[in-house]
Amino acid sequence: MYTYQAMYEDTIAALSTPLGEGGIGIVRLSGPDALAIAQKVFHHPLQDRRLVYGHIIDPATKEVVDEVLVSYMAAPHTYTREDIVEINCHGGPLPLQRVLELVLRHGARLANPGEFTLRAFLNGRIDLAQAESVVDVVRAKTAASLRVAVQGLGGGLSQSLKAVRAELMSVLAYLTARIDFPEDEVAEQEIIPPLERARRMLVELISSADQGIVYRLGVMTAIVGRRNVGKSSLLNRLLRQSRAIVSPVPGTTRDTVEEVVNLKGVPFVLIDTAGMVQRKGLVESLGVARSRKAIEQADIVLLVLDASTNLRSSDREIIALLSELREKEVLVAANKCDLPRRALFDHLAWATVSISALTGEGLDKLEERMVACVLGGKVSTSDALLVSNPRHKACLERAEGHLEQALSSIAAQMPDDFITIDLTAALNALGEITGETVSEELLETIFSNFCIGK
C-alpha cells in the first residue's frame, strides 16, 4: 500500500500499560519473529490463543526475572494482523523494564509511538479514521466523548463516507467513459441527482462537527478575575473537590491551574488563572502573562466578579480586555451572592449568573449556561454520528467545496473534463480521512500523537 511498508516487517516490542505500580503490566510484541523471541526468554511451549503460566528467564544468567502469564496470537486474526505475544508481568516498573530489555536484546525493536495501530492500518485491518479513533477512546474524558470515539472506532464515519464515495465514483466513471470513448454510444446516466445526494450527506456530516469536536477535545475555559475574587473557590466547586489552594491572602494563585470537569457529558478544561493585576515581582508578572495567554486560547471565559463590593479599577481593566476580544464567549459569575449585594452588572454585555463559590448557590445555573454556550443547550444523548476530528472536518469541507464547484460546472454546461477534475479532488479529500490517498508525512504526524505501546 505504501512505499515504506517494508520498514514495518521487523518485530517490535513496547510496554502496553503505563509505567508505575499496578497489579499487572503488559509487554507486547508484534511481527514475524514475535513467537521466536518470546520463546528465547520463556521456555514453556506457546500455543495459539492459549494463556500459559511460567517464568521469564534471562538466558545469559539463568536468573528468573518475573513470574508471568504469556499469550500468543497467530496472524492474521490479531490487532495488527501479525503474530502477537503479550507478556503479563507484575505491574512494577522494574520487572516490566527488565522483561522489555530482554526481548529487545533478543531481536525485537522498540516500537515507535502508535506503531501497533499503524501496522493495523497498513495491514488493512482498520482504516485511518478508525485508527485515529483508537487514541480518542483512550483519551475520552466523559461518557459522551467515549460514545463518539467508539462510533469512529466501529467505522461509523467510514460507512457514511462509503455511501458518498459510491455516488461520486458512479458519476466519475460515467463522465470518464464519455471523455475516453467519444465515438462510442455511452448509455445516458443522470449525474446531478447523485451529486446532490452526496453533497447533502457531506453537509450533514459537516454540521455535526462542531458538537463532535467539543466532545473530543473539550472546551477550554479560562476562569479570570482580579485577585481574591473567588476564582480558585469556583474551580473547586465545579470540580467537587479541593484542587486549588484557597486563602484569604490575595494573590495565592501565581500560575495557571488546569483540570477537567464533566458537565452533562461535555468535558470542560477549566483553567484557574492568576489574578489579573500587574505587579513588579517576576513570578507574578509571569502569572499574569500566562493568564492573558489562557484568555486568548480559551473557548469560553468565566469572568468572576465580587457582587458584594463595587467594581474596582482592576475589575474594569479585565472587562476592557475582554471587550476587545469581541468574538470571545464570556460568561459573568457574580460571586459572593451569600453576602449583602452591593454591585449590579446589568450594564455588561455578557450574561450574568449569581453564584456563591462558598455555599454552591447558583452553581447549577452556571453549569447550564456554560453548556448552552458551546452546544446551544443541545446535549447529545443519542447514537447519531458526530464528526469529532478537526482534520476530518477540514477534509469534508474541501470535498464539499469541490462537489459544489462540480455542480456549478454542470449548470454552466462546462466540458466534462472540468467536472471530473473536481470530482477527483473531492474523492481525494475523502480518501485522506479513510487513508486511501494519505501521504507518508501525514501518517507520521497522526501516529506521532499516539502513546508508545498502542
Rosetta blueprint (number, residue, H / E / L):
1 M L
2 Y L
3 T L
4 Y L
5 Q H
6 A H
7 M H
8 Y H
9 E L
10 D L
11 T L
12 I E
13 A E
14 A E
15 L E
16 S L
17 T L
18 P L
19 L L
20 G L
21 E L
22 G E
23 G E
24 I E
25 G E
26 I E
27 V E
28 R E
29 L E
30 S E
31 G L
32 P L
33 D L
34 A H
35 L H
36 A H
37 I H
38 A H
39 Q H
40 K H
41 V H
42 F E
43 H L
44 H L
45 P L
46 L L
47 Q L
48 D E
49 R L
50 R E
51 L E
52 V E
53 Y E
54 G E
55 H E
56 I E
57 I E
58 D L
59 P L
60 A L
61 T L
62 K L
63 E L
64 V E
65 V E
66 D E
67 E E
68 V E
69 L E
70 V E
71 S E
72 Y E
73 M E
74 A L
75 A L
76 P L
77 H L
78 T L
79 Y L
80 T L
81 R L
82 E L
83 D L
84 I E
85 V E
86 E E
87 I E
88 N E
89 C E
90 H E
91 G E
92 G L
93 P H
94 L H
95 P H
96 L H
97 Q H
98 R H
99 V H
100 L H
101 E H
102 L H
103 V H
104 L H
105 R H
106 H L
107 G L
108 A L
109 R E
110 L E
111 A L
112 N L
113 P L
114 G L
115 E H
116 F H
117 T H
118 L H
119 R H
120 A H
121 F H
122 L H
123 N L
124 G L
125 R L
126 I L
127 D L
128 L H
129 A H
130 Q H
131 A H
132 E H
133 S H
134 V H
135 V H
136 D H
137 V H
138 V H
139 R H
140 A L
141 K L
142 T L
143 A H
144 A H
145 S H
146 L H
147 R H
148 V H
149 A H
150 V H
151 Q H
152 G H
153 L H
154 G L
155 G L
156 G H
157 L H
158 S H
159 Q H
160 S H
161 L H
162 K H
163 A H
164 V H
165 R H
166 A H
167 E H
168 L H
169 M H
170 S H
171 V H
172 L H
173 A H
174 Y H
175 L H
176 T H
177 A H
178 R H
179 I H
180 D H
181 F L
182 P L
183 E L
184 D L
185 E L
186 V L
187 A L
188 E L
189 Q L
190 E L
191 I L
192 I H
193 P H
194 P H
195 L H
196 E H
197 R H
198 A H
199 R H
200 R H
201 M H
202 L H
203 V H
204 E H
205 L H
206 I H
207 S H
208 S L
209 A H
210 D H
211 Q H
212 G H
213 I H
214 V H
215 Y H
216 R H
217 L H
218 G L
219 V E
220 M E
221 T E
222 A E
223 I E
224 V E
225 G L
226 R L
227 R L
228 N L
229 V L
230 G L
231 K H
232 S H
233 S H
234 L H
235 L H
236 N H
237 R H
238 L H
239 L H
240 R L
241 Q L
242 S L
243 R L
244 A L
245 I L
246 V L
247 S L
248 P L
249 V L
250 P L
251 G L
252 T L
253 T L
254 R L
255 D L
256 T L
257 V E
258 E E
259 E E
260 V E
261 V E
262 N E
263 L E
264 K L
265 G L
266 V E
267 P E
268 F E
269 V E
270 L E
271 I E
272 D E
273 T L
274 A L
275 G L
276 M L
277 V L
278 Q L
279 R L
280 K L
281 G L
282 L H
283 V H
284 E H
285 S H
286 L H
287 G H
288 V H
289 A H
290 R H
291 S H
292 R H
293 K H
294 A H
295 I H
296 E H
297 Q H
298 A L
299 D L
300 I E
301 V E
302 L E
303 L E
304 V E
305 L E
306 D E
307 A L
308 S L
309 T L
310 N L
311 L L
312 R L
313 S H
314 S H
315 D H
316 R H
317 E H
318 I H
319 I H
320 A H
321 L H
322 L H
323 S H
324 E H
325 L L
326 R L
327 E L
328 K L
329 E E
330 V E
331 L E
332 V E
333 A E
334 A E
335 N E
336 K L
337 C L
338 D L
339 L L
340 P L
341 R L
342 R L
343 A L
344 L L
345 F L
346 D L
347 H L
348 L L
349 A L
350 W L
351 A E
352 T E
353 V E
354 S E
355 I L
356 S L
357 A L
358 L L
359 T L
360 G L
361 E L
362 G L
363 L H
364 D H
365 K H
366 L H
367 E H
368 E H
369 R H
370 M H
371 V H
372 A H
373 C H
374 V H
375 L H
376 G L
377 G L
378 K L
379 V L
380 S L
381 T L
382 S L
383 D L
384 A L
385 L L
386 L L
387 V L
388 S L
389 N L
390 P H
391 R H
392 H H
393 K H
394 A H
395 C H
396 L H
397 E H
398 R H
399 A H
400 E H
401 G H
402 H H
403 L H
404 E H
405 Q H
406 A H
407 L H
408 S H
409 S H
410 I H
411 A H
412 A L
413 Q L
414 M L
415 P L
416 D H
417 D H
418 F H
419 I H
420 T H
421 I H
422 D H
423 L H
424 T H
425 A H
426 A H
427 L H
428 N H
429 A H
430 L H
431 G H
432 E H
433 I H
434 T H
435 G L
436 E L
437 T L
438 V L
439 S L
440 E H
441 E H
442 L H
443 L H
444 E H
445 T H
446 I H
447 F H
448 S L
449 N L
450 F L
451 C L
452 I L
453 G L
454 K L
